[in-house]
Amino acid sequence: MWFKVDFSKPIYSQIKKKIKEAIMKGELKHGELIPSVRDLASSISVNPNTVARAYRELVREGVIEPRPGVGYAVKKNEAVLRKSLENEVLREFKNAVLSMKNAGFTLERVMRLVEKSWNG
């Protein structure tokens, strides 16, 4: 299985993020084909329309490109990808920090948790 789906979050956005992360880590390289819509949908047990939506958005964002009759391939555009992934991760981080603030965590406690998470 490519990754484990968290059904509490939009699945298409998880797919987008995992593909972006795989590209940034060098697991997927420029020109390399990504799993077909059907293959990925089957491997993570989701509807193919969900995967297709993620792929359409990745095409629109310039991360992947369609290859007629073949599938989708990684498009070389590291600056766009890095900015897109950075924005997504920052949005998640801000939401987590806001949740902790609303739950009554102090800034010092949040900073200790961030440091602990960073260090493993």
TORTORDREN-404375 format. One record per residue: residue number from 1; residue in three letters; x negated, y, z negated of N, C-alpha, C, CB in turn. Coordinates in pm, whole numbers. Glycine has a CB too. Layout:
{num:NUM, residuo:Ala, nc1:X, nc2:Y, nc3:Z, cac1:X, cac2:Y, cac3:Z, cc1:X, cc2:Y, cc3:Z, cbc1:X, cbc2:Y, cbc3:Z}
...
***
This chain:
{num:1, residuo:Met, nc1:-84, nc2:-118, nc3:0, cac1:0, cac2:0, cac3:0, cc1:-88, cc2:124, cc3:0, cbc1:96, cbc2:0, cbc3:-122}
{num:2, residuo:Trp, nc1:-49, nc2:224, nc3:80, cac1:-128, cac2:344, cac3:96, cc1:-136, cc2:426, cc3:-32, cbc1:-72, cbc2:428, cbc3:207}
{num:3, residuo:Phe, nc1:-22, nc2:442, nc3:-98, cac1:-18, cac2:508, cac3:-228, cc1:116, cc2:477, cc3:-294, cbc1:-39, cbc2:661, cbc3:-214}
{num:4, residuo:Lys, nc1:123, nc2:504, nc3:-422, cac1:246, cac2:478, cac3:-496, cc1:333, cc2:604, cc3:-494, cbc1:214, cbc2:435, cbc3:-643}
{num:5, residuo:Val, nc1:458, nc2:586, nc3:-458, cac1:551, cac2:698, cac3:-447, cc1:608, cc2:732, cc3:-584, cbc1:665, cbc2:665, cbc3:-348}
{num:6, residuo:Asp, nc1:613, nc2:861, nc3:-614, cac1:677, cac2:912, cac3:-735, cc1:815, cc2:961, cc3:-692, cbc1:591, cbc2:1027, cbc3:-804}
{num:7, residuo:Phe, nc1:918, nc2:887, nc3:-725, cac1:1053, cac2:919, cac3:-679, cc1:1114, cc2:1040, cc3:-748, cbc1:1142, cbc2:801, cbc3:-699}
{num:8, residuo:Ser, nc1:1042, nc2:1101, nc3:-842, cac1:1093, cac2:1222, cac3:-907, cc1:1054, cc2:1348, cc3:-830, cbc1:1040, cbc2:1231, cbc3:-1051}
{num:9, residuo:Lys, nc1:971, nc2:1332, nc3:-725, cac1:928, cac2:1445, cac3:-643, cc1:963, cc2:1416, cc3:-498, cbc1:774, cbc2:1472, cbc3:-659}
{num:10, residuo:Pro, nc1:976, nc2:1521, nc3:-415, cac1:1006, cac2:1497, cac3:-274, cc1:900, cc2:1407, cc3:-209, cbc1:1015, cbc2:1631, cbc3:-197}
{num:11, residuo:Ile, nc1:945, nc2:1299, nc3:-150, cac1:854, cac2:1199, cac3:-94, cc1:777, cc2:1254, cc3:24, cbc1:930, cbc2:1074, cbc3:-53}
{num:12, residuo:Tyr, nc1:843, nc2:1331, nc3:111, cac1:773, cac2:1384, cac3:229, cc1:657, cc2:1474, cc3:188, cbc1:870, cbc2:1462, cbc3:319}
{num:13, residuo:Ser, nc1:673, nc2:1549, nc3:79, cac1:563, cac2:1637, cac3:35, cc1:448, cc2:1555, cc3:-23, cbc1:614, cbc2:1739, cbc3:-69}
{num:14, residuo:Gln, nc1:479, nc2:1442, nc3:-86, cac1:373, cac2:1354, cac3:-137, cc1:294, cc2:1294, cc3:-21, cbc1:433, cbc2:1242, cbc3:-224}
{num:15, residuo:Ile, nc1:363, nc2:1257, nc3:85, cac1:297, cac2:1202, cac3:203, cc1:204, cc2:1306, cc3:264, cbc1:400, cbc2:1155, cbc3:308}
{num:16, residuo:Lys, nc1:253, nc2:1428, nc3:279, cac1:171, cac2:1537, cac3:334, cc1:45, cc2:1556, cc3:249, cbc1:252, cbc2:1669, cbc3:340}
{num:17, residuo:Lys, nc1:64, nc2:1562, nc3:119, cac1:-49, cac2:1586, cac3:29, cc1:-151, cc2:1472, cc3:37, cbc1:0, cbc2:1602, cbc3:-115}
{num:18, residuo:Lys, nc1:-105, nc2:1348, nc3:40, cac1:-197, cac2:1234, cac3:45, cc1:-277, cc2:1234, cc3:175, cbc1:-119, cbc2:1102, cbc3:32}
{num:19, residuo:Ile, nc1:-214, nc2:1270, nc3:285, cac1:-286, cac2:1275, cac3:412, cc1:-390, cc2:1387, cc3:409, cbc1:-188, cbc2:1296, cbc3:530}
{num:20, residuo:Lys, nc1:-352, nc2:1502, nc3:358, cac1:-447, cac2:1613, cac3:347, cc1:-564, cc2:1576, cc3:257, cbc1:-376, cbc2:1738, cbc3:292}
{num:21, residuo:Glu, nc1:-535, nc2:1512, nc3:145, cac1:-642, cac2:1470, cac3:54, cc1:-735, cc2:1369, cc3:121, cbc1:-582, cbc2:1410, cbc3:-75}
{num:22, residuo:Ala, nc1:-677, nc2:1275, nc3:195, cac1:-759, cac2:1174, cac3:263, cc1:-851, cc2:1239, cc3:366, cbc1:-669, cbc2:1069, cbc3:332}
{num:23, residuo:Ile, nc1:-802, nc2:1342, nc3:433, cac1:-885, cac2:1414, cac3:530, cc1:-997, cc2:1489, cc3:458, cbc1:-799, cbc2:1512, cbc3:615}
{num:24, residuo:Met, nc1:-962, nc2:1558, nc3:351, cac1:-1062, cac2:1636, cac3:277, cc1:-1169, cc2:1547, cc3:215, cbc1:-994, cbc2:1718, cbc3:168}
{num:25, residuo:Lys, nc1:-1132, nc2:1426, nc3:176, cac1:-1229, cac2:1332, cac3:116, cc1:-1311, cc2:1259, cc3:223, cbc1:-1156, cbc2:1230, cbc3:29}
{num:26, residuo:Gly, nc1:-1274, nc2:1277, nc3:349, cac1:-1345, cac2:1209, cac3:456, cc1:-1295, cc2:1068, cc3:483, cbc1:-1490, cbc2:1204, cbc3:424}
{num:27, residuo:Glu, nc1:-1185, nc2:1030, nc3:419, cac1:-1128, cac2:898, cac3:442, cc1:-1060, cc2:892, cc3:578, cbc1:-1028, cbc2:864, cbc3:331}
{num:28, residuo:Leu, nc1:-1010, nc2:1005, nc3:625, cac1:-955, cac2:1019, cac3:760, cc1:-1039, cc2:1126, cc3:830, cbc1:-801, cbc2:1058, cbc3:759}
{num:29, residuo:Lys, nc1:-1086, nc2:1096, nc3:948, cac1:-1177, cac2:1186, cac3:1019, cc1:-1111, cc2:1243, cc3:1145, cbc1:-1306, cbc2:1113, cbc3:1056}
{num:30, residuo:His, nc1:-1169, nc2:1351, nc3:1194, cac1:-1119, cac2:1417, cac3:1315, cc1:-1101, cc2:1316, cc3:1428, cbc1:-1216, cbc2:1529, cbc3:1359}
{num:31, residuo:Gly, nc1:-982, nc2:1319, nc3:1488, cac1:-952, cac2:1230, cac3:1599, cc1:-902, cc2:1093, cc3:1560, cbc1:-1072, cbc2:1215, cbc3:1682}
{num:32, residuo:Glu, nc1:-916, nc2:1058, nc3:1433, cac1:-872, cac2:926, cac3:1386, cc1:-719, cc2:922, cc3:1379, cbc1:-934, cbc2:894, cbc3:1248}
{num:33, residuo:Leu, nc1:-663, nc2:810, nc3:1419, cac1:-519, cac2:792, cac3:1411, cc1:-478, cc2:766, cc3:1267, cbc1:-472, cbc2:677, cbc3:1502}
{num:34, residuo:Ile, nc1:-367, nc2:826, nc3:1229, cac1:-311, cac2:798, cac3:1097, cc1:-208, cc2:686, cc3:1114, cbc1:-245, cbc2:928, cbc3:1032}
{num:35, residuo:Pro, nc1:-164, nc2:624, nc3:1005, cac1:-65, cac2:515, cac3:1019, cc1:59, cc2:563, cc3:1095, cbc1:-24, cbc2:461, cbc3:880}
{num:36, residuo:Ser, nc1:116, nc2:474, nc3:1174, cac1:239, cac2:510, cac3:1247, cc1:350, cc2:537, cc3:1146, cbc1:280, cbc2:395, cbc3:1346}
{num:37, residuo:Val, nc1:452, nc2:607, nc3:1192, cac1:567, cac2:638, cac3:1106, cc1:624, cc2:510, cc3:1047, cbc1:676, cbc2:715, cbc3:1185}
{num:38, residuo:Arg, nc1:646, nc2:411, nc3:1131, cac1:705, cac2:285, cac3:1083, cc1:612, cc2:211, cc3:987, cbc1:738, cbc2:194, cbc3:1201}
{num:39, residuo:Asp, nc1:483, nc2:206, nc3:1020, cac1:388, cac2:135, cac3:933, cc1:380, cc2:199, cc3:795, cbc1:249, cbc2:133, cbc3:998}
{num:40, residuo:Leu, nc1:369, nc2:332, nc3:792, cac1:358, cac2:400, cac3:663, cc1:488, cc2:385, cc3:585, cbc1:324, cbc2:548, cbc3:681}
{num:41, residuo:Ala, nc1:602, nc2:403, nc3:652, cac1:732, cac2:389, cac3:585, cc1:745, cc2:250, cc3:524, cbc1:847, cbc2:415, cbc3:685}
{num:42, residuo:Ser, nc1:705, nc2:149, nc3:598, cac1:714, cac2:12, cac3:550, cc1:620, cc2:-11, cc3:432, cbc1:681, cbc2:-86, cbc3:663}
{num:43, residuo:Ser, nc1:497, nc2:41, nc3:440, cac1:400, cac2:15, cac3:334, cc1:433, cc2:83, cc3:202, cbc1:263, cbc2:59, cbc3:379}
{num:44, residuo:Ile, nc1:505, nc2:196, nc3:208, cac1:542, cac2:265, cac3:83, cc1:691, cc2:253, cc3:53, cbc1:502, cbc2:413, cbc3:91}
{num:45, residuo:Ser, nc1:761, nc2:174, nc3:134, cac1:903, cac2:145, cac3:112, cc1:992, cc2:269, cc3:109, cbc1:920, cbc2:69, cbc3:-16}
{num:46, residuo:Val, nc1:978, nc2:351, nc3:214, cac1:1065, cac2:468, cac3:228, cc1:1126, cc2:468, cc3:368, cbc1:986, cbc2:600, cbc3:202}
{num:47, residuo:Asn, nc1:1224, nc2:553, nc3:386, cac1:1290, cac2:566, cac3:515, cc1:1194, cc2:626, cc3:617, cbc1:1417, cbc2:653, cbc3:502}
{num:48, residuo:Pro, nc1:1188, nc2:573, nc3:738, cac1:1101, cac2:629, cac3:841, cc1:1127, cc2:778, cc3:869, cbc1:1117, cbc2:551, cbc3:969}
{num:49, residuo:Asn, nc1:1251, nc2:823, nc3:849, cac1:1281, cac2:965, cac3:870, cc1:1204, cc2:1054, cc3:772, cbc1:1431, cbc2:990, cbc3:855}
{num:50, residuo:Thr, nc1:1179, nc2:1002, nc3:653, cac1:1101, cac2:1077, cac3:553, cc1:957, cc2:1095, cc3:601, cbc1:1104, cbc2:1004, cbc3:417}
{num:51, residuo:Val, nc1:898, nc2:988, nc3:651, cac1:761, cac2:995, cac3:703, cc1:758, cc2:1086, cc3:826, cbc1:709, cbc2:854, cbc3:739}
{num:52, residuo:Ala, nc1:856, nc2:1074, nc3:913, cac1:862, cac2:1157, cac3:1034, cc1:868, cc2:1305, cc3:997, cbc1:983, cbc2:1119, cbc3:1121}
{num:53, residuo:Arg, nc1:944, nc2:1339, nc3:893, cac1:952, cac2:1479, cac3:848, cc1:816, cc2:1527, cc3:801, cbc1:1056, cbc2:1494, cbc3:734}
{num:54, residuo:Ala, nc1:747, nc2:1446, nc3:724, cac1:613, cac2:1483, cac3:676, cc1:520, cc2:1505, cc3:794, cbc1:556, cbc2:1375, cbc3:581}
{num:55, residuo:Tyr, nc1:524, nc2:1416, nc3:892, cac1:437, cac2:1428, cac3:1009, cc1:471, cc2:1552, cc3:1090, cbc1:450, cbc2:1303, cbc3:1097}
{num:56, residuo:Arg, nc1:600, nc2:1583, nc3:1107, cac1:639, cac2:1705, cac3:1179, cc1:581, cc2:1829, cc3:1111, cbc1:793, cbc2:1716, cbc3:1189}
{num:57, residuo:Glu, nc1:590, nc2:1832, nc3:980, cac1:537, cac2:1947, cac3:905, cc1:385, cc2:1954, cc3:915, cbc1:580, cbc2:1940, cbc3:758}
{num:58, residuo:Leu, nc1:319, nc2:1840, nc3:912, cac1:173, cac2:1839, cac3:927, cc1:132, cc2:1887, cc3:1066, cbc1:118, cbc2:1699, cbc3:900}
{num:59, residuo:Val, nc1:210, nc2:1853, nc3:1167, cac1:184, cac2:1903, cac3:1303, cc1:201, cc2:2054, cc3:1305, cbc1:279, cbc2:1836, cbc3:1408}
{num:60, residuo:Arg, nc1:310, nc2:2101, nc3:1247, cac1:338, cac2:2246, cac3:1244, cc1:228, cc2:2322, cc3:1169, cbc1:475, cbc2:2272, cbc3:1177}
{num:61, residuo:Glu, nc1:172, nc2:2260, nc3:1066, cac1:66, cac2:2323, cac3:987, cc1:-72, cc2:2311, cc3:1054, cbc1:60, cbc2:2259, cbc3:848}
{num:62, residuo:Gly, nc1:-80, nc2:2234, nc3:1162, cac1:-207, cac2:2220, cac3:1233, cc1:-301, cc2:2117, cc3:1173, cbc1:-275, cbc2:2350, cbc3:1236}
{num:63, residuo:Val, nc1:-249, nc2:2026, nc3:1093, cac1:-332, cac2:1925, cac3:1027, cc1:-349, cc2:1802, cc3:1116, cbc1:-270, cbc2:1885, cbc3:892}
{num:64, residuo:Ile, nc1:-241, nc2:1761, nc3:1182, cac1:-246, cac2:1646, cac3:1273, cc1:-187, cc2:1690, cc3:1407, cbc1:-168, cbc2:1523, cbc3:1215}
{num:65, residuo:Glu, nc1:-211, nc2:1607, nc3:1509, cac1:-155, cac2:1637, cac3:1641, cc1:-99, cc2:1509, cc3:1702, cbc1:-262, cbc2:1700, cbc3:1734}
{num:66, residuo:Pro, nc1:12, nc2:1522, nc3:1775, cac1:69, cac2:1403, cac3:1838, cc1:-17, cc2:1360, cc3:1957, cbc1:214, cbc2:1430, cbc3:1884}
{num:67, residuo:Arg, nc1:-28, nc2:1231, nc3:1972, cac1:-95, cac2:1172, cac3:2089, cc1:9, cc2:1086, cc3:2159, cbc1:-224, cbc2:1087, cbc3:2048}
{num:68, residuo:Pro, nc1:70, nc2:1138, nc3:2265, cac1:180, cac2:1066, cac3:2331, cc1:143, cc2:921, cc3:2363, cbc1:219, cbc2:1138, cbc3:2460}
{num:69, residuo:Gly, nc1:233, nc2:833, nc3:2323, cac1:215, cac2:691, cac3:2347, cc1:119, cc2:622, cc3:2252, cbc1:168, cbc2:671, cbc3:2485}
{num:70, residuo:Val, nc1:56, nc2:700, nc3:2164, cac1:-44, cac2:643, cac3:2073, cc1:-7, cc2:665, cc3:1926, cbc1:-182, cbc2:705, cbc3:2101}
{num:71, residuo:Gly, nc1:35, nc2:784, nc3:1891, cac1:69, cac2:817, cac3:1753, cc1:24, cc2:956, cc3:1717, cbc1:8, cbc2:716, cbc3:1658}
{num:72, residuo:Tyr, nc1:-23, nc2:971, nc3:1596, cac1:-71, cac2:1100, cac3:1546, cc1:-217, cc2:1087, cc3:1505, cbc1:15, cbc2:1149, cbc3:1426}
{num:73, residuo:Ala, nc1:-294, nc2:1192, nc3:1536, cac1:-436, cac2:1191, cac3:1504, cc1:-471, cc2:1313, cc3:1420, cbc1:-522, cbc2:1187, cbc3:1632}
{num:74, residuo:Val, nc1:-576, nc2:1300, nc3:1343, cac1:-626, cac2:1410, cac3:1261, cc1:-681, cc2:1518, cc3:1354, cbc1:-734, cbc2:1362, cbc3:1161}
{num:75, residuo:Lys, nc1:-639, nc2:1641, nc3:1329, cac1:-685, cac2:1755, cac3:1407, cc1:-796, cc2:1823, cc3:1329, cbc1:-567, cbc2:1854, cbc3:1438}
{num:76, residuo:Lys, nc1:-903, nc2:1859, nc3:1397, cac1:-1014, cac2:1923, cac3:1327, cc1:-983, cc2:2070, cc3:1304, cbc1:-1146, cbc2:1908, cbc3:1407}
{num:77, residuo:Asn, nc1:-953, nc2:2102, nc3:1182, cac1:-925, cac2:2239, cac3:1142, cc1:-938, cc2:2246, cc3:991, cbc1:-783, cbc2:2286, cbc3:1190}
{num:78, residuo:Glu, nc1:-1059, nc2:2228, nc3:943, cac1:-1084, cac2:2217, cac3:800, cc1:-1042, cc2:2340, cc3:721, cbc1:-1230, cbc2:2190, cbc3:777}
{num:79, residuo:Ala, nc1:-1060, nc2:2459, nc3:778, cac1:-1024, cac2:2582, cac3:705, cc1:-874, cc2:2587, cc3:679, cbc1:-1069, cbc2:2707, cbc3:783}
{num:80, residuo:Val, nc1:-795, nc2:2553, nc3:780, cac1:-650, cac2:2552, cac3:765, cc1:-609, cc2:2447, cc3:663, cbc1:-580, cbc2:2526, cbc3:900}
{num:81, residuo:Leu, nc1:-668, nc2:2331, nc3:673, cac1:-635, cac2:2222, cac3:582, cc1:-672, cc2:2258, cc3:439, cbc1:-707, cbc2:2094, cbc3:625}
{num:82, residuo:Arg, nc1:-792, nc2:2309, nc3:419, cac1:-837, cac2:2344, cac3:284, cc1:-743, cc2:2447, cc3:221, cbc1:-982, cbc2:2398, cbc3:288}
{num:83, residuo:Lys, nc1:-704, nc2:2550, nc3:298, cac1:-615, cac2:2654, cac3:246, cc1:-478, cc2:2597, cc3:213, cbc1:-602, cbc2:2769, cbc3:347}
{num:84, residuo:Ser, nc1:-426, nc2:2511, nc3:300, cac1:-296, cac2:2449, cac3:279, cc1:-296, cc2:2363, cc3:153, cbc1:-256, cbc2:2365, cbc3:401}
{num:85, residuo:Leu, nc1:-398, nc2:2280, nc3:138, cac1:-408, cac2:2193, cac3:21, cc1:-429, cc2:2276, cc3:-106, cbc1:-524, cbc2:2092, cbc3:38}
{num:86, residuo:Glu, nc1:-511, nc2:2380, nc3:-96, cac1:-535, cac2:2467, cac3:-211, cc1:-405, cc2:2532, cc3:-257, cbc1:-640, cbc2:2575, cbc3:-175}
{num:87, residuo:Asn, nc1:-326, nc2:2583, nc3:-162, cac1:-199, cac2:2646, cac3:-198, cc1:-104, cc2:2547, cc3:-265, cbc1:-132, cbc2:2706, cbc3:-73}
{num:88, residuo:Glu, nc1:-99, nc2:2426, nc3:-213, cac1:-11, cac2:2323, cac3:-269, cc1:-53, cc2:2285, cc3:-410, cbc1:-12, cbc2:2200, cbc3:-179}
{num:89, residuo:Val, nc1:-181, nc2:2263, nc3:-430, cac1:-231, cac2:2225, cac3:-562, cc1:-214, cc2:2340, cc3:-661, cbc1:-380, cbc2:2183, cbc3:-554}
{num:90, residuo:Leu, nc1:-240, nc2:2462, nc3:-616, cac1:-224, cac2:2578, cac3:-704, cc1:-78, cc2:2594, cc3:-747, cbc1:-272, cbc2:2705, cbc3:-633}
{num:91, residuo:Arg, nc1:14, nc2:2571, nc3:-656, cac1:157, cac2:2580, cac3:-688, cc1:193, cc2:2476, cc3:-796, cbc1:244, cbc2:2558, cbc3:-561}
{num:92, residuo:Glu, nc1:142, nc2:2354, nc3:-781, cac1:168, cac2:2249, cac3:-880, cc1:107, cc2:2286, cc3:-1015, cbc1:112, cbc2:2114, cbc3:-832}
{num:93, residuo:Phe, nc1:-14, nc2:2340, nc3:-1011, cac1:-83, cac2:2379, cac3:-1134, cc1:-5, cc2:2489, cc3:-1206, cbc1:-226, cbc2:2427, cbc3:-1103}
{num:94, residuo:Lys, nc1:39, nc2:2590, nc3:-1131, cac1:116, cac2:2700, cac3:-1192, cc1:244, cc2:2648, cc3:-1255, cbc1:150, cbc2:2806, cbc3:-1088}
{num:95, residuo:Asn, nc1:311, nc2:2554, nc3:-1188, cac1:434, cac2:2497, cac3:-1244, cc1:405, cc2:2421, cc3:-1373, cbc1:501, cbc2:2404, cbc3:-1143}
{num:96, residuo:Ala, nc1:295, nc2:2347, nc3:-1376, cac1:259, cac2:2272, cac3:-1496, cc1:227, cc2:2368, cc3:-1612, cbc1:139, cbc2:2180, cbc3:-1468}
{num:97, residuo:Val, nc1:152, nc2:2473, nc3:-1583, cac1:117, cac2:2570, cac3:-1687, cc1:243, cc2:2640, cc3:-1739, cbc1:16, cbc2:2675, cbc3:-1632}
{num:98, residuo:Leu, nc1:333, nc2:2677, nc3:-1649, cac1:458, cac2:2741, cac3:-1690, cc1:541, cc2:2647, cc3:-1776, cbc1:538, cbc2:2787, cbc3:-1568}
{num:99, residuo:Ser, nc1:545, nc2:2520, nc3:-1743, cac1:618, cac2:2422, cac3:-1823, cc1:559, cc2:2412, cc3:-1963, cbc1:616, cbc2:2284, cbc3:-1755}
{num:100, residuo:Met, nc1:426, nc2:2412, nc3:-1972, cac1:361, cac2:2406, cac3:-2103, cc1:390, cc2:2532, cc3:-2184, cbc1:209, cbc2:2386, cbc3:-2087}
{num:101, residuo:Lys, nc1:386, nc2:2646, nc3:-2118, cac1:415, cac2:2774, cac3:-2186, cc1:558, cc2:2773, cc3:-2239, cbc1:395, cbc2:2894, cbc3:-2090}
{num:102, residuo:Asn, nc1:652, nc2:2729, nc3:-2156, cac1:792, cac2:2724, cac3:-2197, cc1:816, cc2:2623, cc3:-2308, cbc1:879, cbc2:2691, cbc3:-2078}
{num:103, residuo:Ala, nc1:730, nc2:2522, nc3:-2318, cac1:742, cac2:2421, cac3:-2423, cc1:675, cc2:2465, cc3:-2553, cbc1:681, cbc2:2290, cbc3:-2376}
{num:104, residuo:Gly, nc1:615, nc2:2585, nc3:-2551, cac1:556, cac2:2638, cac3:-2673, cc1:407, cc2:2613, cc3:-2691, cbc1:627, cbc2:2583, cbc3:-2788}
{num:105, residuo:Phe, nc1:340, nc2:2562, nc3:-2589, cac1:196, cac2:2541, cac3:-2599, cc1:125, cc2:2677, cc3:-2606, cbc1:143, cbc2:2458, cbc3:-2479}
{num:106, residuo:Thr, nc1:21, nc2:2684, nc3:-2686, cac1:-60, cac2:2806, cac3:-2688, cc1:-158, cc2:2801, cc3:-2570, cbc1:-136, cbc2:2820, cbc3:-2825}
{num:107, residuo:Leu, nc1:-209, nc2:2919, nc3:-2535, cac1:-308, cac2:2926, cac3:-2428, cc1:-430, cc2:2844, cc3:-2464, cbc1:-347, cbc2:3072, cbc3:-2400}
{num:108, residuo:Glu, nc1:-472, nc2:2849, nc3:-2589, cac1:-588, cac2:2773, cac3:-2633, cc1:-565, cc2:2622, cc3:-2615, cbc1:-621, cbc2:2804, cbc3:-2780}
{num:109, residuo:Arg, nc1:-446, nc2:2577, nc3:-2648, cac1:-413, cac2:2434, cac3:-2633, cc1:-413, cc2:2395, cc3:-2485, cbc1:-274, cbc2:2402, cbc3:-2696}
{num:110, residuo:Val, nc1:-357, nc2:2479, nc3:-2400, cac1:-355, cac2:2452, cac3:-2257, cc1:-498, cc2:2445, cc3:-2204, cbc1:-275, cbc2:2560, cbc3:-2181}
{num:111, residuo:Met, nc1:-582, nc2:2538, nc3:-2246, cac1:-722, cac2:2539, cac3:-2199, cc1:-795, cc2:2413, cc3:-2243, cbc1:-795, cbc2:2664, cbc3:-2251}
{num:112, residuo:Arg, nc1:-770, nc2:2367, nc3:-2367, cac1:-833, cac2:2244, cac3:-2414, cc1:-785, cc2:2124, cc3:-2331, cbc1:-802, cbc2:2220, cbc3:-2564}
{num:113, residuo:Leu, nc1:-657, nc2:2121, nc3:-2298, cac1:-604, cac2:2012, cac3:-2216, cc1:-661, cc2:2014, cc3:-2074, cbc1:-451, cbc2:2019, cbc3:-2211}
{num:114, residuo:Val, nc1:-676, nc2:2134, nc3:-2019, cac1:-737, cac2:2146, cac3:-1885, cc1:-881, cc2:2095, cc3:-1890, cbc1:-733, cbc2:2293, cbc3:-1835}
{num:115, residuo:Glu, nc1:-957, nc2:2138, nc3:-1991, cac1:-1096, cac2:2095, cac3:-2004, cc1:-1105, cc2:1944, cc3:-2024, cbc1:-1164, cbc2:2168, cbc3:-2121}
{num:116, residuo:Lys, nc1:-1017, nc2:1889, nc3:-2106, cac1:-1017, cac2:1745, cac3:-2129, cc1:-984, cc2:1670, cc3:-1999, cbc1:-916, cbc2:1709, cbc3:-2240}
{num:117, residuo:Ser, nc1:-888, nc2:1719, nc3:-1926, cac1:-852, cac2:1657, cac3:-1798, cc1:-966, cc2:1667, cc3:-1698, cbc1:-727, cbc2:1721, cbc3:-1740}
{num:118, residuo:Trp, nc1:-1031, nc2:1782, nc3:-1694, cac1:-1142, cac2:1803, cac3:-1601, cc1:-1256, cc2:1707, cc3:-1628, cbc1:-1192, cbc2:1948, cbc3:-1609}
{num:119, residuo:Asn, nc1:-1285, nc2:1686, nc3:-1754, cac1:-1397, cac2:1601, cac3:-1794, cc1:-1363, cc2:1452, cc3:-1793, cbc1:-1446, cbc2:1641, cbc3:-1931}
{num:120, residuo:Gly, nc1:-1237, nc2:1422, nc3:-1774, cac1:-1195, cac2:1280, cac3:-1767, cc1:-1169, cc2:1226, cc3:-1901, cbc1:-1298, cbc2:1195, cbc3:-1699}
***
